[in-house]
Each structure stands twice: as C-alpha cells, then as structure tokens.
Amino acid sequence: MLAATVRVTGDIDLAEECVQDAYARALTTWGTGGIPEKPGAWLTTVARRRAIDLARRDSVRARTLPLLVEPVGSEPGAVEVAEIIDDRLRLMFTCCHPAIGSEAQVALTLRLLCGLTTAEVARAFLVSESTMAARITRAKKKIAMARIPFRVPPVTELPTRIDAVLSVVHVLYSTGHTAPAGADLIRRDLVERSLDLARVLRTLLPDNADVAGLLALVLLTDARRPSRLGDDGRLVLLPDQDRTRWDRTAIREGVALVREALARRPPGRFALMAAIAAVHAQAPSWEATDWTEIVGIYDLLVAIWPSPVVALNRAVAVGLAQGPGAGLVALDALGDEPLLATYSYLASARADFLRQLGRRADARMAYEEALLLSENAVERAFLEDRLGQLEH
Amino acid sequence: MAEYLILIYGDESAPELRDVEATNIMMKGHQEFGERNAAALRGGNALQPTSTATSVRQDAAGGFVVTDGAFAETKEALGGYYLVEAADLDEALALAKQVPMPSGGVEVRPIRTFD
C-alpha cells in the first residue's frame, strides 16, 4: 500500500501520512458500511486519492516534487495486482539506490516495504534501536532531498543495481525464517514476501546467476519449514527434523536452480549458500550429511563474503565434520568479533559443543548467556529445555 | 526539475596539472562536456588553486577571523563546479559521470530551494 502511494506522492513521509489517513477513514466508514470485499485494495485506493488531493492542493509541493500522478480507477478496489508488484519493485530499487549506504538500503526496505518496526530492523542488524532510527531517517531525507527516483532502472543498469536488491531480499528472508523477537519462530508474511520478491526478480532477470542462487536459497531453506516446529510449538533443529515433511517440490526446483547458479565461475555468495542448503536437502539424515563438503563450500563462501555470521556457521560445520573439540576451537577464534558479542547463536553453538564434550558447568553458562541474548520465545523455550536437561 | 551542484575535486599536486598535454586533454574534456550537455548546464567555473584561498570564520565575540588557505585541508581540493538542471538524482549522476576527473572525483549536491 505504501509503495503504491509513494508513486503518487514521490515523498515517503507524505505517503506514510496518507496511508495512516486511509486507516483512520476505514475505522469510521467500515464501522457503518461494513468491510469492503478487498480491504487492502480499498485502503490503497483511499491512500492514493488522499495523496493526489494533497498534491493538487499543495501547489508548492506539486512544483518541487516529481509527481507521477496517474488516473486512478473510479471504484476503490480497482488497483491491479500486477501494478502493486510493479510499485513494490520500484520502491525496492529506490531503497537500494547506490546513493544510499548499503546498511541503510536493507534497513529502509525492511521498514518501508515489509512493515518491520525499527526495533525489529535494529535487531536484524545487531545495532541499537536509536542507531537504526537515525539511519532510517537520514536515508528517507536523502531520498527526498536528492530526488532519488522511484523507478526500476533501465536494463543496461540492472546488473549493477541488482546486488543490493538481492541482499535485501536475503535479509528479509532470514528475518522471517527466525523472527528476531516475538512469540512466533517464523514470520510467514516475511518469508512469503521474500519468496514473492525473489520470483519477481527471476522473471525480470531470468539469466542472472545471482538471482537464480537467491531464489534457490529461499526455496531450499523454506522447504524445511513444515518440520521446524514440533506439535507442541517447540523448535526442532535440523538433526531432529522429520525429513519426510520437507517440501520435495520446492527442493526439486531449488536444486535445479543451484545447478544453474553454480555454472557461473566464480560462483556468487547466494549460489554457495544455496549449495549448502542443497547438500542438507538431499541428505537422507543428519548423520549421513556430507559435512566435509559443507565445510568446503563454507571456505569458498568466507573467502568472498567475510561476514562474522558466515564465519560462525562455518565454525559450527567444522565441529560437525571434525568433532565438537575442533568446533569449539573454531568458535573460540571468533570470540573477539564485536558484531557477534550480542548474537545468541554464538553462545548457543558453544553451549552445544561443550555439552557434547561433557563440560556441563561451562555448557550451562553458555546456555544462560544465549538465553540472555535471545528474544524469540520459541528459541528461548528450546534453550531452557537444553539447560533443564543439563541439570539431571 | 531540480538543480544540482557538481563539485569537482582533485589532487592539486597531481603531476598531470603541470603537464601541458594532460592539461589540454582535460580542457578539451570540459569543452566537450559543455557542448554535449548545454541544455542541462546552468553555470560552472574552474577555480584557482587552494593556495589562493582565504577562509573567513566568525569568532565567539562576533568578530571575524580571516585565515590563509581553504576551509578544509584535504588531499583532494575543490577545483571547480558545474550547476546543472536534472529531473532526478539518476539524471544528475549521469551528467556527473561525464565530467573529466583525472585525479579525484566529483560530489553531487542537490540545490536547496526556498519558497
């Protein structure tokens, strides 16, 4: 809805106001006249009309802002689905414009396109909420003042502009895959939106290996979704997941895309991450997983993408390939990384290796540290379980 | 449409600046830039080196402190500018990429308008 309104206002803050106005009108109108058939489309139309109204009334704004006013269907609800996807894509390329810093790009997209709160975005980035709020405000100002256009770049510029967009879709997926805070482990809306966006990008750029890699990664990881939660709502980790519940259609599609993405040399980071997911997806069981192969792919990945989180995952894979002692050594090498200091997975991975080594007191401390750092209720329940098992 | 200032930064100690042929190439580059983008150009000038600059700051007592030199001492100094008109940042950046920049780069800043 915001994306469609921004196209009319050419101004993000104004569009946000118009959307709020539309909700306010819905409260009064729907109360007396009932909820319309397509509430989302109704709200979008009302918000866009409000934007057009404001633009006409405010002649100063009309003169200084890039107005791309289009005729709007006479009936609320006339906004076409294709048009909504276009608007989202347009807003996405705006949020991911090279004139905006890469950290702000992802933050802005999550905030504006996916409706995450500033606190949620801050947690996804391992920074404080005030830092994130300042970053988002600054980026919004830059878009308005420097007049960063709302459009999908021409075909000739697409290859150079696409990487930022792909990173954003990936962070979006990761955030939905394990929600940083809240009662649910998985935010289905975010996962599905990232899958939609990845598919739209694939349609737009069918020959791009990075796009294929990203779509493969999302499909292969999401194929495990049905088995990640037990019947009691508890987190089930990969070793204990019921692999018969994995989505085989998604896996087939994902594996074919991985092959396509790996055909390019050197393979990109999404292709490599998807390749790791493909090894898991095709392994008959946790024990029968080819961990040496996975460590090998992580080595390639760390070389092209030196992210502390990737290094953490590699260390965990080393533990699985070579035993918990080797894993602990690899994890402890990351202990000084400031970005990981507040990241619960480092503590919980250490706790697991310590438990396997029989170092119960150290494991208990590590689980307690992980509990302090995790705000996802399902993850916390899992950690408490593990901690409880240690007491016996 | 909006106006943008393209600020041209360069290393004043770059050897090309004392090379006649390199200077001619750069001048020719600017001439071509001007001809190619005449419709968008609103103004522009080359500046004398920062050794000719004088900075004026106001002090706490309301007086002025006048000092020799540029406002900020950096390796790349402001050497010239273009004032251009463009529909949006992408258009302004497309212009900026055509400016000769042998030993530095350009900064693109939107012009603020007051109503």
Chai-1 contact restraints between the chains, C-beta under 6 A:
chainA,res_idxA,chainB,res_idxB,connection_type,confidence,min_distance_angstrom,max_distance_angstrom,comment,restraint_id
A,V60,B,D115,contact,1.0,0.0,6.0,A-B,restraint_1
A,A99,B,L89,contact,1.0,0.0,6.0,A-B,restraint_2
A,M145,B,P110,contact,1.0,0.0,6.0,A-B,restraint_3
A,A146,B,L89,contact,1.0,0.0,6.0,A-B,restraint_4
A,A146,B,P110,contact,1.0,0.0,6.0,A-B,restraint_5
A,R147,B,A2,contact,1.0,0.0,6.0,A-B,restraint_6
A,R147,B,D88,contact,1.0,0.0,6.0,A-B,restraint_7
A,R147,B,L89,contact,1.0,0.0,6.0,A-B,restraint_8
A,I148,B,L89,contact,1.0,0.0,6.0,A-B,restraint_9
A,P149,B,D88,contact,1.0,0.0,6.0,A-B,restraint_10
A,P149,B,D90,contact,1.0,0.0,6.0,A-B,restraint_11
